[in-house]
Amino acid sequence: MELTINGQQYTVADEPARPLLYVLRDELGLTGTKFGCGAGICGACTVHVNGVATRSCQTMLAAVAGAQITTIEGLADGERLHPVQQAFLELQTPQCGWCMSGQMMTAAALLAENPNPTREEMIAAMRYNYCRCGAYARIARAVMRAAE
Ligand code: FES
């Protein structure tokens, strides 16, 4: 099975019912995408599929054959960080950091669709990405900074 991830072609085992998250982490070594709940609840595993924020733990390979998949490893433009990454870095947003790639992927998808969200729109878009450290205020500041 062929997958396109961060602009590169990968050949992976032909297991259509296998979750994308496991292939990214265990087969391809793209470990920036995190396993949190494994049940589609926490958002730690968020990637982009054709630009849409998608929970990779709940996305089977069959659903992404032929799609453009982007992980946190592919969010920057070469050496240039994505504005969301830059803002999270500048504001020292992470605490433990586990949820952060999912937070940034959700934020990047939001800003691609709505470059100037209101705070309410941002919170609505980010509300299902959980942070066990409770760094929500810093996450919110960083997403709004990235939108400036
Ligand atoms: Fe996929 Fe929690 S690990 S939503």
Backbone and ligand atoms as CSV (ligand in chain L), in Angstrom:
chain,resi,resn,atom,element,x,y,z
A,1,MET,N,N,0.849,-1.186,0.000
A,1,MET,CA,C,0.000,0.000,0.000
A,1,MET,C,C,0.893,1.247,0.000
A,2,GLU,N,N,0.518,2.224,-0.812
A,2,GLU,CA,C,1.305,3.459,-0.931
A,2,GLU,C,C,0.643,4.583,-0.122
A,3,LEU,N,N,1.475,5.288,0.628
A,3,LEU,CA,C,0.977,6.453,1.357
A,3,LEU,C,C,1.832,7.658,0.993
A,4,THR,N,N,1.221,8.827,0.950
A,4,THR,CA,C,1.963,10.068,0.722
A,4,THR,C,C,1.942,10.854,2.024
A,5,ILE,N,N,3.135,10.975,2.614
A,5,ILE,CA,C,3.236,11.619,3.924
A,5,ILE,C,C,4.317,12.688,3.848
A,6,ASN,N,N,3.929,13.901,4.176
A,6,ASN,CA,C,4.870,15.038,4.135
A,6,ASN,C,C,5.548,15.130,2.770
A,7,GLY,N,N,4.765,14.849,1.721
A,7,GLY,CA,C,5.261,14.968,0.361
A,7,GLY,C,C,6.120,13.813,-0.114
A,8,GLN,N,N,6.313,12.816,0.734
A,8,GLN,CA,C,7.129,11.657,0.355
A,8,GLN,C,C,6.252,10.431,0.191
A,9,GLN,N,N,6.658,9.561,-0.728
A,9,GLN,CA,C,5.929,8.307,-0.929
A,9,GLN,C,C,6.498,7.235,-0.005
A,10,TYR,N,N,5.619,6.491,0.625
A,10,TYR,CA,C,6.027,5.370,1.477
A,10,TYR,C,C,5.245,4.135,1.060
A,11,THR,N,N,5.934,3.007,1.046
A,11,THR,CA,C,5.250,1.737,0.841
A,11,THR,C,C,5.154,1.054,2.195
A,12,VAL,N,N,3.928,0.743,2.607
A,12,VAL,CA,C,3.721,0.110,3.912
A,12,VAL,C,C,2.965,-1.196,3.710
A,13,ALA,N,N,2.975,-2.020,4.757
A,13,ALA,CA,C,2.274,-3.307,4.684
A,13,ALA,C,C,0.808,-3.088,4.319
A,14,ASP,N,N,0.300,-3.964,3.491
A,14,ASP,CA,C,-1.069,-3.831,2.988
A,14,ASP,C,C,-2.060,-4.336,4.037
A,15,GLU,N,N,-2.330,-3.476,5.011
A,15,GLU,CA,C,-3.256,-3.823,6.093
A,15,GLU,C,C,-4.292,-2.706,6.195
A,16,PRO,N,N,-5.310,-2.758,5.351
A,16,PRO,CA,C,-6.248,-1.634,5.244
A,16,PRO,C,C,-6.946,-1.272,6.549
A,17,ALA,N,N,-7.063,-2.233,7.466
A,17,ALA,CA,C,-7.790,-1.952,8.708
A,17,ALA,C,C,-6.865,-1.506,9.841
A,18,ARG,N,N,-5.587,-1.272,9.517
A,18,ARG,CA,C,-4.650,-0.844,10.550
A,18,ARG,C,C,-4.733,0.675,10.740
A,19,PRO,N,N,-4.750,1.141,11.981
A,19,PRO,CA,C,-4.818,2.594,12.185
A,19,PRO,C,C,-3.556,3.297,11.686
A,20,LEU,N,N,-3.770,4.443,11.045
A,20,LEU,CA,C,-2.661,5.241,10.527
A,20,LEU,C,C,-1.645,5.559,11.621
A,21,LEU,N,N,-2.112,5.856,12.819
A,21,LEU,CA,C,-1.198,6.216,13.912
A,21,LEU,C,C,-0.136,5.142,14.127
A,22,TYR,N,N,-0.528,3.890,14.125
A,22,TYR,CA,C,0.431,2.811,14.392
A,22,TYR,C,C,1.463,2.714,13.277
A,23,VAL,N,N,1.015,2.948,12.050
A,23,VAL,CA,C,1.945,2.887,10.918
A,23,VAL,C,C,2.942,4.042,11.010
A,24,LEU,N,N,2.426,5.239,11.305
A,24,LEU,CA,C,3.318,6.405,11.420
A,24,LEU,C,C,4.393,6.158,12.466
A,25,ARG,N,N,3.973,5.729,13.633
A,25,ARG,CA,C,4.911,5.611,14.750
A,25,ARG,C,C,5.770,4.349,14.668
A,26,ASP,N,N,5.102,3.204,14.446
A,26,ASP,CA,C,5.803,1.923,14.607
A,26,ASP,C,C,6.510,1.483,13.336
A,27,GLU,N,N,5.960,1.861,12.193
A,27,GLU,CA,C,6.540,1.391,10.940
A,27,GLU,C,C,7.452,2.432,10.314
A,28,LEU,N,N,7.050,3.699,10.385
A,28,LEU,CA,C,7.784,4.738,9.663
A,28,LEU,C,C,8.649,5.607,10.568
A,29,GLY,N,N,8.546,5.427,11.870
A,29,GLY,CA,C,9.382,6.193,12.801
A,29,GLY,C,C,8.993,7.656,12.905
A,30,LEU,N,N,7.800,8.009,12.479
A,30,LEU,CA,C,7.332,9.393,12.588
A,30,LEU,C,C,6.661,9.550,13.952
A,31,THR,N,N,7.486,9.622,14.976
A,31,THR,CA,C,6.981,9.537,16.354
A,31,THR,C,C,6.563,10.892,16.928
A,32,GLY,N,N,6.610,11.934,16.098
A,32,GLY,CA,C,6.081,13.222,16.566
A,32,GLY,C,C,4.593,13.139,16.821
A,33,THR,N,N,3.905,12.287,16.101
A,33,THR,CA,C,2.479,12.073,16.323
A,33,THR,C,C,2.339,11.124,17.507
A,34,LYS,N,N,1.557,11.532,18.499
A,34,LYS,CA,C,1.528,10.802,19.771
A,34,LYS,C,C,0.292,9.924,19.934
A,35,PHE,N,N,0.507,8.842,20.687
A,35,PHE,CA,C,-0.602,7.998,21.142
A,35,PHE,C,C,-1.036,8.529,22.500
A,36,GLY,N,N,-2.294,8.920,22.601
A,36,GLY,CA,C,-2.825,9.357,23.895
A,36,GLY,C,C,-3.843,8.355,24.387
A,37,CYS,N,N,-5.076,8.523,23.932
A,37,CYS,CA,C,-6.160,7.650,24.399
A,37,CYS,C,C,-6.370,6.450,23.484
A,38,GLY,N,N,-6.040,6.591,22.218
A,38,GLY,CA,C,-6.299,5.515,21.254
A,38,GLY,C,C,-7.770,5.340,20.930
A,39,ALA,N,N,-8.589,6.275,21.363
A,39,ALA,CA,C,-10.035,6.125,21.206
A,39,ALA,C,C,-10.700,7.327,20.547
A,40,GLY,N,N,-9.905,8.208,19.948
A,40,GLY,CA,C,-10.497,9.344,19.235
A,40,GLY,C,C,-10.956,10.474,20.130
A,41,ILE,N,N,-10.503,10.492,21.371
A,41,ILE,CA,C,-11.014,11.476,22.329
A,41,ILE,C,C,-10.038,12.632,22.568
A,42,CYS,N,N,-8.748,12.344,22.697
A,42,CYS,CA,C,-7.821,13.345,23.250
A,42,CYS,C,C,-7.188,14.275,22.218
A,43,GLY,N,N,-7.028,13.823,20.983
A,43,GLY,CA,C,-6.444,14.675,19.944
A,43,GLY,C,C,-4.930,14.613,19.834
A,44,ALA,N,N,-4.265,13.839,20.685
A,44,ALA,CA,C,-2.798,13.779,20.644
A,44,ALA,C,C,-2.287,13.249,19.306
A,45,CYS,N,N,-3.088,12.470,18.625
A,45,CYS,CA,C,-2.662,11.796,17.388
A,45,CYS,C,C,-3.052,12.567,16.132
A,46,THR,N,N,-3.407,13.839,16.280
A,46,THR,CA,C,-3.950,14.592,15.138
A,46,THR,C,C,-2.901,14.818,14.048
A,47,VAL,N,N,-3.283,14.513,12.831
A,47,VAL,CA,C,-2.493,14.804,11.631
A,47,VAL,C,C,-3.431,15.512,10.652
A,48,HIS,N,N,-2.914,15.910,9.512
A,48,HIS,CA,C,-3.775,16.453,8.459
A,48,HIS,C,C,-3.942,15.417,7.364
A,49,VAL,N,N,-5.159,15.200,6.935
A,49,VAL,CA,C,-5.441,14.373,5.764
A,49,VAL,C,C,-6.125,15.296,4.758
A,50,ASN,N,N,-5.418,15.562,3.660
A,50,ASN,CA,C,-5.888,16.549,2.682
A,50,ASN,C,C,-6.224,17.873,3.367
A,51,GLY,N,N,-5.388,18.245,4.333
A,51,GLY,CA,C,-5.526,19.533,5.002
A,51,GLY,C,C,-6.498,19.563,6.166
A,52,VAL,N,N,-7.186,18.473,6.396
A,52,VAL,CA,C,-8.195,18.444,7.459
A,52,VAL,C,C,-7.604,17.763,8.702
A,53,ALA,N,N,-7.769,18.395,9.861
A,53,ALA,CA,C,-7.290,17.802,11.116
A,53,ALA,C,C,-8.029,16.483,11.355
A,54,THR,N,N,-7.249,15.429,11.544
A,54,THR,CA,C,-7.805,14.066,11.558
A,54,THR,C,C,-7.139,13.265,12.665
A,55,ARG,N,N,-7.918,12.485,13.383
A,55,ARG,CA,C,-7.372,11.655,14.470
A,55,ARG,C,C,-6.823,10.356,13.876
A,56,SER,N,N,-5.525,10.233,13.882
A,56,SER,CA,C,-4.916,9.101,13.178
A,56,SER,C,C,-5.141,7.779,13.889
A,57,CYS,N,N,-5.506,7.810,15.167
A,57,CYS,CA,C,-5.774,6.534,15.869
A,57,CYS,C,C,-7.080,5.922,15.394
A,58,GLN,N,N,-7.948,6.747,14.815
A,58,GLN,CA,C,-9.256,6.274,14.370
A,58,GLN,C,C,-9.367,6.250,12.849
A,59,THR,N,N,-8.240,6.434,12.170
A,59,THR,CA,C,-8.243,6.506,10.707
A,59,THR,C,C,-7.532,5.285,10.157
A,60,MET,N,N,-8.271,4.441,9.484
A,60,MET,CA,C,-7.683,3.218,8.948
A,60,MET,C,C,-6.942,3.527,7.638
A,61,LEU,N,N,-5.948,2.715,7.349
A,61,LEU,CA,C,-5.142,2.953,6.145
A,61,LEU,C,C,-5.996,3.023,4.882
A,62,ALA,N,N,-7.030,2.198,4.837
A,62,ALA,CA,C,-7.878,2.177,3.641
A,62,ALA,C,C,-8.459,3.560,3.348
A,63,ALA,N,N,-8.634,4.345,4.395
A,63,ALA,CA,C,-9.267,5.658,4.227
A,63,ALA,C,C,-8.285,6.715,3.733
A,64,VAL,N,N,-6.983,6.432,3.773
A,64,VAL,CA,C,-6.009,7.474,3.424
A,64,VAL,C,C,-5.147,7.117,2.213
A,65,ALA,N,N,-5.437,5.990,1.585
A,65,ALA,CA,C,-4.712,5.650,0.360
A,65,ALA,C,C,-4.992,6.745,-0.665
A,66,GLY,N,N,-3.946,7.318,-1.211
A,66,GLY,CA,C,-4.110,8.378,-2.219
A,66,GLY,C,C,-4.267,9.762,-1.641
A,67,ALA,N,N,-4.340,9.872,-0.314
A,67,ALA,CA,C,-4.512,11.188,0.315
A,67,ALA,C,C,-3.152,11.827,0.583
A,68,GLN,N,N,-3.181,13.133,0.778
A,68,GLN,CA,C,-1.981,13.863,1.223
A,68,GLN,C,C,-2.029,13.921,2.741
A,69,ILE,N,N,-1.090,13.253,3.375
A,69,ILE,CA,C,-1.042,13.211,4.840
A,69,ILE,C,C,0.102,14.119,5.292
A,70,THR,N,N,-0.168,14.932,6.282
A,70,THR,CA,C,0.894,15.760,6.871
A,70,THR,C,C,0.948,15.477,8.358
A,71,THR,N,N,2.159,15.237,8.846
A,71,THR,CA,C,2.371,15.056,10.280
A,71,THR,C,C,3.152,16.269,10.802
A,72,ILE,N,N,3.353,16.305,12.088
A,72,ILE,CA,C,4.102,17.427,12.667
A,72,ILE,C,C,5.492,17.533,12.050
A,73,GLU,N,N,6.053,16.425,11.616
A,73,GLU,CA,C,7.395,16.459,11.007
A,73,GLU,C,C,7.387,17.217,9.686
A,74,GLY,N,N,6.212,17.336,9.070
A,74,GLY,CA,C,6.116,17.997,7.772
A,74,GLY,C,C,5.443,19.353,7.836
A,75,LEU,N,N,5.205,19.858,9.036
A,75,LEU,CA,C,4.463,21.126,9.151
A,75,LEU,C,C,5.328,22.335,8.803
A,76,ALA,N,N,6.592,22.292,9.172
A,76,ALA,CA,C,7.489,23.410,8.853
A,76,ALA,C,C,7.744,23.443,7.353
A,77,ASP,N,N,8.151,24.621,6.873
A,77,ASP,CA,C,8.520,24.777,5.476
A,77,ASP,C,C,10.044,24.737,5.420
A,78,GLY,N,N,10.595,23.553,5.321
A,78,GLY,CA,C,12.052,23.409,5.394
A,78,GLY,C,C,12.540,23.814,6.773
A,79,GLU,N,N,13.463,24.770,6.788
A,79,GLU,CA,C,14.013,25.249,8.059
A,79,GLU,C,C,13.092,26.256,8.749
A,80,ARG,N,N,12.095,26.712,7.999
A,80,ARG,CA,C,11.222,27.765,8.527
A,80,ARG,C,C,10.028,27.134,9.243
A,81,LEU,N,N,9.939,27.395,10.546
A,81,LEU,CA,C,8.835,26.832,11.311
A,81,LEU,C,C,7.506,27.389,10.823
A,82,HIS,N,N,6.470,26.582,10.946
A,82,HIS,CA,C,5.105,27.060,10.717
A,82,HIS,C,C,4.810,28.128,11.780
A,83,PRO,N,N,4.026,29.157,11.448
A,83,PRO,CA,C,3.717,30.194,12.446
A,83,PRO,C,C,3.189,29.627,13.768
A,84,VAL,N,N,2.457,28.532,13.701
A,84,VAL,CA,C,1.963,27.915,14.941
A,84,VAL,C,C,3.135,27.356,15.750
A,85,GLN,N,N,4.043,26.692,15.091
A,85,GLN,CA,C,5.217,26.159,15.794
A,85,GLN,C,C,6.038,27.303,16.392
A,86,GLN,N,N,6.201,28.377,15.597
A,86,GLN,CA,C,6.980,29.521,16.057
A,86,GLN,C,C,6.347,30.139,17.306
A,87,ALA,N,N,5.036,30.277,17.285
A,87,ALA,CA,C,4.342,30.878,18.430
A,87,ALA,C,C,4.424,29.965,19.654
A,88,PHE,N,N,4.256,28.661,19.477
A,88,PHE,CA,C,4.352,27.736,20.614
A,88,PHE,C,C,5.760,27.783,21.203
A,89,LEU,N,N,6.754,27.938,20.338
A,89,LEU,CA,C,8.141,28.024,20.803
A,89,LEU,C,C,8.377,29.331,21.554
A,90,GLU,N,N,7.964,30.435,20.944
A,90,GLU,CA,C,8.205,31.749,21.557
A,90,GLU,C,C,7.519,31.874,22.904
A,91,LEU,N,N,6.339,31.320,23.029
A,91,LEU,CA,C,5.586,31.463,24.278
A,91,LEU,C,C,5.837,30.306,25.243
A,92,GLN,N,N,6.799,29.443,24.888
A,92,GLN,CA,C,7.149,28.320,25.789
A,92,GLN,C,C,5.879,27.602,26.245
A,93,THR,N,N,5.077,27.210,25.265
A,93,THR,CA,C,3.750,26.702,25.553
A,93,THR,C,C,3.725,25.328,26.210
A,94,PRO,N,N,4.552,24.370,25.791
A,94,PRO,CA,C,4.406,23.024,26.365
A,94,PRO,C,C,4.786,22.947,27.841
A,95,GLN,N,N,4.118,22.040,28.530
A,95,GLN,CA,C,4.602,21.656,29.857
A,95,GLN,C,C,5.265,20.302,29.676
A,96,CYS,N,N,4.499,19.208,29.715
A,96,CYS,CA,C,5.152,17.911,29.445
A,96,CYS,C,C,5.382,17.715,27.957
A,97,GLY,N,N,4.525,18.322,27.125
A,97,GLY,CA,C,4.725,18.310,25.687
A,97,GLY,C,C,4.007,17.212,24.923
A,98,TRP,N,N,3.426,16.247,25.622
A,98,TRP,CA,C,2.884,15.077,24.929
A,98,TRP,C,C,1.768,15.427,23.947
A,99,CYS,N,N,0.912,16.351,24.326
A,99,CYS,CA,C,-0.250,16.668,23.472
A,99,CYS,C,C,0.079,17.699,22.406
A,100,MET,N,N,1.291,18.263,22.437
A,100,MET,CA,C,1.553,19.485,21.681
A,100,MET,C,C,1.536,19.315,20.173
A,101,SER,N,N,2.006,18.182,19.656
A,101,SER,CA,C,1.956,18.066,18.194
A,101,SER,C,C,0.500,18.034,17.731
A,102,GLY,N,N,-0.345,17.350,18.483
A,102,GLY,CA,C,-1.768,17.337,18.140
A,102,GLY,C,C,-2.386,18.719,18.249
A,103,GLN,N,N,-1.987,19.456,19.299
A,103,GLN,CA,C,-2.509,20.829,19.454
A,103,GLN,C,C,-2.104,21.685,18.250
A,104,MET,N,N,-0.829,21.570,17.863
A,104,MET,CA,C,-0.336,22.403,16.762
A,104,MET,C,C,-0.961,21.998,15.426
A,105,MET,N,N,-1.190,20.715,15.222
A,105,MET,CA,C,-1.799,20.296,13.959
A,105,MET,C,C,-3.245,20.779,13.867
A,106,THR,N,N,-3.961,20.732,14.976
A,106,THR,CA,C,-5.340,21.248,14.973
A,106,THR,C,C,-5.329,22.751,14.744
A,107,ALA,N,N,-4.408,23.447,15.404
A,107,ALA,CA,C,-4.327,24.907,15.241
A,107,ALA,C,C,-3.963,25.275,13.806
A,108,ALA,N,N,-3.027,24.546,13.218
A,108,ALA,CA,C,-2.600,24.854,11.847
A,108,ALA,C,C,-3.747,24.638,10.861
A,109,ALA,N,N,-4.530,23.587,11.079
A,109,ALA,CA,C,-5.681,23.344,10.192
A,109,ALA,C,C,-6.712,24.448,10.353
A,110,LEU,N,N,-6.917,24.891,11.579
A,110,LEU,CA,C,-7.850,26.003,11.818
A,110,LEU,C,C,-7.398,27.248,11.065
A,111,LEU,N,N,-6.119,27.608,11.209
A,111,LEU,CA,C,-5.643,28.859,10.615
A,111,LEU,C,C,-5.575,28.779,9.094
A,112,ALA,N,N,-5.421,27.580,8.553
A,112,ALA,CA,C,-5.454,27.429,7.097
A,112,ALA,C,C,-6.857,27.731,6.570
A,113,GLU,N,N,-7.833,27.386,7.369
A,113,GLU,CA,C,-9.219,27.587,6.949
A,113,GLU,C,C,-9.724,28.973,7.340
A,114,ASN,N,N,-9.258,29.446,8.471
A,114,ASN,CA,C,-9.725,30.719,9.025
A,114,ASN,C,C,-8.520,31.451,9.620
A,115,PRO,N,N,-7.814,32.238,8.798
A,115,PRO,CA,C,-6.549,32.843,9.239
A,115,PRO,C,C,-6.699,33.840,10.384
A,116,ASN,N,N,-7.881,34.393,10.558
A,116,ASN,CA,C,-8.084,35.383,11.629
A,116,ASN,C,C,-9.268,34.998,12.507
A,117,PRO,N,N,-9.152,33.903,13.241
A,117,PRO,CA,C,-10.296,33.476,14.046
A,117,PRO,C,C,-10.501,34.418,15.236
A,118,THR,N,N,-11.739,34.530,15.656
A,118,THR,CA,C,-11.981,35.182,16.945
A,118,THR,C,C,-11.534,34.218,18.035
A,119,ARG,N,N,-11.402,34.722,19.239
A,119,ARG,CA,C,-11.021,33.843,20.350
A,119,ARG,C,C,-12.053,32.719,20.518
A,120,GLU,N,N,-13.318,33.056,20.333
A,120,GLU,CA,C,-14.378,32.045,20.479
A,120,GLU,C,C,-14.249,30.975,19.404
A,121,GLU,N,N,-13.957,31.395,18.167
A,121,GLU,CA,C,-13.782,30.413,17.083
A,121,GLU,C,C,-12.574,29.528,17.348
A,122,MET,N,N,-11.504,30.142,17.854
A,122,MET,CA,C,-10.298,29.363,18.166
A,122,MET,C,C,-10.606,28.338,19.250
A,123,ILE,N,N,-11.283,28.744,20.292
A,123,ILE,CA,C,-11.585,27.817,21.389
A,123,ILE,C,C,-12.496,26.694,20.889
A,124,ALA,N,N,-13.442,27.043,20.030
A,124,ALA,CA,C,-14.343,26.016,19.488
A,124,ALA,C,C,-13.553,24.988,18.676
A,125,ALA,N,N,-12.556,25.459,17.925
A,125,ALA,CA,C,-11.775,24.541,17.084
A,125,ALA,C,C,-10.832,23.677,17.922
A,126,MET,N,N,-10.354,24.218,19.032
A,126,MET,CA,C,-9.324,23.537,19.829
A,126,MET,C,C,-9.913,22.735,20.989
A,127,ARG,N,N,-11.221,22.792,21.180
A,127,ARG,CA,C,-11.772,22.315,22.446
A,127,ARG,C,C,-11.675,20.808,22.641
A,128,TYR,N,N,-11.463,20.058,21.585
A,128,TYR,CA,C,-11.368,18.604,21.761
A,128,TYR,C,C,-9.922,18.105,21.732
A,129,ASN,N,N,-8.967,19.022,21.855
A,129,ASN,CA,C,-7.564,18.619,22.057
A,129,ASN,C,C,-7.260,18.802,23.537
A,130,TYR,N,N,-7.075,17.698,24.213
A,130,TYR,CA,C,-6.914,17.760,25.666
A,130,TYR,C,C,-5.449,17.920,26.053
A,131,CYS,N,N,-5.245,18.602,27.174
A,131,CYS,CA,C,-3.912,18.786,27.742
A,131,CYS,C,C,-3.994,18.412,29.215
A,132,ARG,N,N,-3.361,17.296,29.563
A,132,ARG,CA,C,-3.440,16.823,30.955
A,132,ARG,C,C,-2.712,17.752,31.908
A,133,CYS,N,N,-1.751,18.536,31.398
A,133,CYS,CA,C,-1.051,19.497,32.267
A,133,CYS,C,C,-1.915,20.732,32.503
A,134,GLY,N,N,-2.929,20.911,31.684
A,134,GLY,CA,C,-3.785,22.086,31.842
A,134,GLY,C,C,-3.170,23.369,31.330
A,135,ALA,N,N,-2.368,23.263,30.272
A,135,ALA,CA,C,-1.706,24.455,29.720
A,135,ALA,C,C,-2.616,25.200,28.747
A,136,TYR,N,N,-3.884,25.166,28.980
A,136,TYR,CA,C,-4.833,25.707,28.001
A,136,TYR,C,C,-4.661,27.210,27.777
A,137,ALA,N,N,-4.343,27.953,28.818
A,137,ALA,CA,C,-4.200,29.408,28.636
A,137,ALA,C,C,-3.017,29.698,27.716
A,138,ARG,N,N,-1.917,28.962,27.898
A,138,ARG,CA,C,-0.754,29.198,27.037
A,138,ARG,C,C,-1.026,28.723,25.609
A,139,ILE,N,N,-1.735,27.627,25.480
A,139,ILE,CA,C,-2.079,27.128,24.141
A,139,ILE,C,C,-2.945,28.173,23.421
A,140,ALA,N,N,-3.925,28.703,24.110
A,140,ALA,CA,C,-4.808,29.709,23.505
A,140,ALA,C,C,-4.015,30.940,23.088
A,141,ARG,N,N,-3.107,31.406,23.950
A,141,ARG,CA,C,-2.281,32.575,23.595
A,141,ARG,C,C,-1.447,32.297,22.367
A,142,ALA,N,N,-0.882,31.098,22.306
A,142,ALA,CA,C,0.003,30.763,21.178
A,142,ALA,C,C,-0.785,30.693,19.872
A,143,VAL,N,N,-1.953,30.122,19.905
A,143,VAL,CA,C,-2.732,30.018,18.658
A,143,VAL,C,C,-3.126,31.421,18.181
A,144,MET,N,N,-3.531,32.276,19.119
A,144,MET,CA,C,-3.895,33.630,18.727
A,144,MET,C,C,-2.657,34.403,18.248
A,145,ARG,N,N,-1.510,34.154,18.856
A,145,ARG,CA,C,-0.260,34.796,18.390
A,145,ARG,C,C,0.033,34.369,16.948
A,146,ALA,N,N,-0.134,33.077,16.676
A,146,ALA,CA,C,0.150,32.564,15.332
A,146,ALA,C,C,-0.756,33.195,14.294
A,147,ALA,N,N,-1.932,33.601,14.723
A,147,ALA,CA,C,-2.894,34.195,13.782
A,147,ALA,C,C,-2.599,35.670,13.514
A,148,GLU,N,N,-1.694,36.279,14.284
A,148,GLU,CA,C,-1.450,37.730,14.132
A,148,GLU,C,C,-0.722,38.038,12.831
L,1,FES,FE1,FE,-6.132,9.495,18.990
L,1,FES,FE2,FE,-6.384,10.217,21.591
L,1,FES,S1,S,-4.801,9.025,20.620
L,1,FES,S2,S,-7.587,10.861,19.878
